[in-house]
Amino acid sequence: MSLRLPPEANFTRLISCRDAPESDRLGYVAVNDRIVVRRARTGDVRRMKAIVDQYAGKVLLTKQLVTLYEDVQEFWVAEAGGELLGCGALHVLWEDLAEIRTIAVVPQAIGRGIGHAIVSQLVTVAKELGLARIFVLTFETDFFARHGFVEIDGTPVSPEVYDEIRRSADEGVAEFLDLSYVKPNTLGNTRMLLNL
């Protein structure tokens, strides 16, 4: 991927979707005049996979192409001039709780605020959905702490909710629940929570 970002392509502010052009109000957030964070589309999935694959097995779970297609409605992407710069997902776990997943940015754009813009948008979406908390399992504790996440121990749900959500076949849910069969995937990760 040969991506060149101009030096001014930093994420300094987000504007509300209400301020976006009429045709873009459904899932469009302008960051500056060159970069937008928008809802992912099926046409983005192969490029999202290429970005995620750069981190798979190291700091992110490997994502199969079919899984990304199945979950595309959870993803937001950052884009400049038709180039995908990063992606991230918000997965609802329960009535008051979601998880931020799969935050990935092309290496050439790291440090430009792209990950922060994506996380900010995911937090906004969580608030719009009426969620009260967002969970993340991460190596990037400083990054998420800047968004207000704090380290936690255990699983922040009641025993009754735990019993309900452990029925999910989603591997990310198993990681959230800290189930033994996914422990190798989570070694070294920190559990963090943001109260909205």
N, C-alpha and C positions, 0 to 999 in steps of 0.2 A: 504494500500500500504506500504510494508516494503522495503523502499529504503535506501541503505547505500552508501553514496558517500565517496570516499577516500578524505583526506584533500587536496591532490594535484589537485583535480578535480575542480579547479577554472577556470573561463573564463578570460584569460589574453590576448589572442590575437586571431584574426581571420585571416585565410588565404583565399586568393581568390579562387573561384571555379576553376580558371585556373590552380591553383597549386594542385588541388585534383587529385586523380588517374583518369585515362581516363574514366573508367566505372562510375565514380561518378560525372562527371562534370555537369550533369543536376540536379542542386538543392542540392549540398552537400557543406557544409562549415565546415572544421575541426577547432575546437577551441583549442584542445590540443590532446594528443594521446588517450584520453578516451572519449571525448565528441564531438559530431557533432551537427550542426544545419542544418537541411535538410527540403526539401519540405515534407509536410504531404502526407500520402497515405490513401486510404480508410480503410486499415487495422489498422490505428492509431486512427480512429474516436472514438471508444468506450473508449479508454484510454484517449483521449483528453477530452471527456465529463466527465469522472471521475475526472479529474483535474479541469475543469471549474466548475463542480457542487460544489466543495468545497468553491467557492466564489460566486456562483449564489445567487442573491437576496440581497447580502451584498455589494459587490463592482463591480460585473459584472451582466449583464443581464443573465437570465436563457436562456440556449440554448437547444432547442429540438434536439434530435438525427438527425432527418431528416434535420434540418437546417445545422448542422455540415457536413453532407454528401453532401448537396447541395453546400456548400461553401468550401469544402476541398481543392480546388485548390488555395484558398487565404491563406491557413495556412502553417506555418513553425513550426517544432518541434525541441526541443533539446532532445538529446538522449545519454545515456551512457550505454554500455553493454546491449543493447536491452530494457532498461528501459526508458520510456518517462518521461522527467523531466519538460517540459513546452511546451507551444504553444503560438502562436500569429498569427494574420491575418492582411493583407493589403487589404483593400477594396477600389477600385477606385470609386470615386464619380463623377468625371467630367474629362475633358481632361487634366487639370493641377493639379488636387487635389485628394488625397486619404485620407483614415482614417485608423489609426492603431486601431485594435479591439482585444478584448479577449486575452490580455496578461495574462497568468496564469502559475504559477510555483508550483510544489509540495511543500508543506510546509517544508519538510525536506531539500530542496535545496535552500530555500530563503537565500539571502545574498551571494550566490556563483557566481553571475554575469550572471546567466542564462537568466533572463529577459533582461538584457542589451545586451547579445549576440543575442537574438531573435530580439529585436528592431533594433539593428545595421544591421542585415540582411534585415529586412523589409525596412529600409531606403535605403540600397543598391539596393534592388529590385525597389523601387520607382524611384531612379535615373536612373536605366536601362530602365524603362518604359517611361522616359522623363517627369516625373511629376515635378512640381515646388514647391508644398506645400503638407504637411502632417498635417492632423488634428487629435486631440485626445480629447476625453471627459473622464476625469479621476479624481480620488481622489488622485492619486500619483503624485502630481505636482513636487516634488523634483526629483523624478526618471526621469521624462520626461525632466525636465529642464537640467539635466546632458547631455541630448542628443541634447540640443539646442532649445527645444520647449519653447515658451513664451506664457503667458496668453493673451487671447484676449476676447473682448466683441463682441457679435453678431455673425452673420454668414458670413464668409469671401467669399461671392460670390455676383455677380451682381444680380439685381432684375430679369433679364431675365433667368439667370442660376437657380436661386431660383425657379422660376415658372416651369422650366423643371424638376429639380430633385425632386420636391415635388410630382411628379407623381409616384415615386418609391413606391412599396409596402413594401420595406425593413424597419423594425422598427429602425434600426441603422441610416438610412438616415433621418427618422423623428426626431430622437434625434439630429442629426447634424443640422437640420433646426430649432430646438427648437420649434416644433409644440406642441400645448397645450395638446393634448391627451397623449403625452409621458412625460410630465413634472414630474409626480411622479417618473419615472425611473431615472431622471437626477438631482434630488434635492441633492445639496451638491457637485456635480461634477464641475470641472473647465474645461473650454474650452481652449485648447492650440493649437498652430500652429508652425510648423517648415517650414521655407523657405529654399529650397534646393539650 
